Amino acid sequence: MMKDHKEKKWKMRVSFDLDEVLFVSEETHQTEPAPFFPLNLIFRERLRLGCPELIRTLQKMDYEVWVYTSSFRSESYIKALFFFYGVKFDGIVNGHRHLKEVQRENRTMLPQKLPNMYRISLHIDDETIVCSLGRQYGYNAYQLNAQDDEWKEKIIAKAEEIRRREFSDSKTPFPDAPDQDP
């Protein structure tokens, strides 16, 4: 008897930086409500208003959503904080993982983020240098930094544009990349 094997469907990956993208200051941005006591003492970061909704929307639209941050917050900390908001990421790359898997023993200092090493098709960041290195290193980036009431719609539009442009008719297998089961 033959077992019915389903081919694993490839999903386009979108990643977000944490600081100044998902984590923002209450003084400069609208934010999600803080976690209730005592979690607000553990999780001091505040999420940009609409962040949980955007992540869930992208996942419902068949995107994988990752965190790619140069910060050294632990994966467990990131998972626990976003769990409070009902969000589960498909992958997390923090500073430790980047150094281990991307920088490795390379004597030449590589950029602080290389999303294409994880098959990430779109990376959202606030840093001009990270976004500008996309062309040189072969990844798509969207710069987000100021308060923008239409930020969610703009990111979805950019993700859809990239998915249509690069992957809608692609018959090429996607390269192997480090995967993660969160």
C-alpha positions as CSV (number, residue, x, y, z in Angstrom):
1,M,0.0,0.0,0.0
2,M,1.4,3.4,-1.0
3,K,1.2,6.2,1.4
4,D,-0.1,9.5,0.0
5,H,2.7,12.0,0.3
6,K,1.9,15.7,0.0
7,E,4.5,17.9,-1.5
8,K,5.6,20.6,0.9
9,K,4.2,23.9,-0.4
10,W,6.8,26.7,-0.5
11,K,5.6,29.9,1.2
12,M,7.2,33.3,0.7
13,R,9.0,34.5,3.8
14,V,8.6,38.0,5.2
15,S,10.7,39.1,8.1
16,F,10.6,42.0,10.5
17,D,13.3,43.7,12.6
18,L,12.3,44.3,16.2
19,D,13.6,47.6,17.4
20,E,11.9,50.7,15.9
21,V,9.9,48.4,13.6
22,L,7.7,46.1,15.7
23,F,9.0,47.5,19.0
24,V,8.4,51.3,19.1
25,S,8.3,54.1,21.6
26,E,4.9,55.2,23.0
27,E,6.2,58.8,22.7
28,T,6.5,58.6,18.9
29,H,4.1,55.9,17.8
30,Q,0.7,54.5,18.5
31,T,1.1,51.2,20.4
32,E,-0.8,48.0,21.3
33,P,-2.0,47.9,24.9
34,A,0.8,46.8,27.3
35,P,0.7,43.3,28.8
36,F,-1.2,43.1,32.1
37,F,0.6,43.1,35.4
38,P,3.1,41.5,36.2
39,L,3.9,40.7,32.5
40,N,4.4,44.4,31.9
41,L,7.3,44.4,34.2
42,I,9.0,41.5,32.3
43,F,8.1,42.7,28.8
44,R,8.8,46.4,28.7
45,E,8.8,46.7,24.9
46,R,5.7,48.2,23.2
47,L,4.4,46.9,19.9
48,R,3.5,49.2,17.1
49,L,-0.3,49.4,16.8
50,G,-1.6,46.8,14.3
51,C,1.5,44.6,14.5
52,P,-0.3,41.4,15.7
53,E,-3.1,42.0,13.2
54,L,-0.6,42.4,10.3
55,I,1.4,39.3,11.2
56,R,-1.8,37.1,11.4
57,T,-3.1,38.6,8.1
58,L,0.2,37.8,6.3
59,Q,0.1,34.2,7.7
60,K,-3.5,33.8,6.5
61,M,-2.4,35.1,3.1
62,D,0.0,32.1,3.1
63,Y,3.2,33.9,4.0
64,E,5.7,32.7,6.5
65,V,6.5,35.5,9.0
66,W,9.8,35.7,10.7
67,V,11.7,38.0,13.0
68,Y,15.3,38.9,11.8
69,T,16.9,41.1,14.4
70,S,20.5,41.9,15.3
71,S,19.5,42.1,18.9
72,F,20.6,39.4,21.3
73,R,17.1,38.8,22.9
74,S,16.6,35.1,23.3
75,E,14.2,33.3,21.0
76,S,12.2,32.2,24.1
77,Y,11.8,35.8,25.2
78,I,10.6,36.9,21.7
79,K,8.2,33.9,21.5
80,A,6.8,34.6,25.0
81,L,6.2,38.3,24.4
82,F,4.4,37.8,21.1
83,F,2.4,34.8,22.6
84,F,0.7,37.4,24.8
85,Y,-0.6,39.1,21.6
86,G,-1.6,35.8,20.0
87,V,1.3,35.8,17.5
88,K,3.5,32.8,16.6
89,F,6.4,33.4,14.3
90,D,7.4,30.9,11.6
91,G,11.1,31.6,12.3
92,I,13.3,33.7,14.4
93,V,16.9,34.9,13.7
94,N,18.5,36.9,16.5
95,G,22.0,38.2,16.8
96,H,23.3,34.9,18.2
97,R,21.9,32.8,15.4
98,H,23.1,35.2,12.7
99,L,26.6,35.1,14.1
100,K,26.5,31.3,14.2
101,E,24.9,30.5,10.9
102,V,25.8,33.5,8.7
103,Q,28.9,35.2,10.0
104,R,30.4,31.9,11.2
105,E,34.2,31.9,10.9
106,N,34.3,34.5,8.1
107,R,37.1,36.9,8.6
108,T,35.4,39.5,6.5
109,M,32.6,41.2,8.5
110,L,29.3,40.6,6.8
111,P,26.3,42.9,7.1
112,Q,24.3,42.6,10.3
113,K,21.5,41.0,8.4
114,L,21.4,38.8,5.3
115,P,17.8,37.8,4.9
116,N,18.4,35.9,1.6
117,M,20.5,33.4,3.6
118,Y,17.2,32.2,5.1
119,R,15.2,32.5,1.9
120,I,13.5,35.6,3.2
121,S,12.0,37.4,0.2
122,L,11.1,40.7,2.0
123,H,12.7,42.2,5.1
124,I,11.1,45.2,6.9
125,D,13.7,47.3,8.8
126,D,14.1,50.9,10.0
127,E,17.8,51.2,9.2
128,T,18.8,52.8,5.9
129,I,22.0,50.8,5.7
130,V,20.2,47.4,6.0
131,C,17.7,48.4,3.4
132,S,20.3,49.9,1.0
133,L,22.5,46.8,1.1
134,G,19.6,44.8,-0.4
135,R,20.7,45.4,-3.9
136,Q,24.3,44.5,-3.3
137,Y,23.5,41.4,-1.4
138,G,20.4,40.2,-3.3
139,Y,17.4,40.8,-1.0
140,N,14.3,43.0,-1.0
141,A,13.8,45.4,1.9
142,Y,11.2,47.9,2.9
143,Q,12.2,50.8,5.1
144,L,9.7,51.6,7.9
145,N,10.6,54.1,10.6
146,A,8.1,56.9,11.2
147,Q,4.6,56.7,12.4
148,D,2.5,55.8,9.4
149,D,-1.2,55.0,9.7
150,E,-1.0,53.0,6.4
151,W,2.1,50.9,7.2
152,K,0.2,47.6,7.2
153,E,-1.3,48.1,3.8
154,K,2.0,49.2,2.4
155,I,3.8,46.1,3.6
156,I,1.1,43.8,2.3
157,A,1.2,45.6,-1.1
158,K,5.1,45.2,-1.2
159,A,4.9,41.5,-0.3
160,E,2.3,40.9,-2.9
161,E,4.3,42.8,-5.5
162,I,7.4,40.6,-4.8
163,R,5.4,37.4,-4.7
164,R,3.8,38.2,-8.1
165,R,7.1,39.4,-9.7
166,E,9.4,36.7,-8.5
167,F,7.5,33.6,-7.7
168,S,4.2,33.3,-9.4
169,D,5.4,31.5,-12.5
170,S,8.7,30.2,-11.1
171,K,9.5,26.6,-11.9
172,T,12.9,26.8,-10.3
173,P,13.4,24.9,-7.0
174,F,14.2,27.1,-4.1
175,P,17.7,26.9,-2.6
176,D,18.2,25.1,0.7
177,A,18.4,27.5,3.6
178,P,18.4,27.0,7.3
179,D,14.9,26.3,8.5
180,Q,13.4,26.5,11.9
181,D,10.5,25.0,13.7
182,P,9.5,27.7,16.3
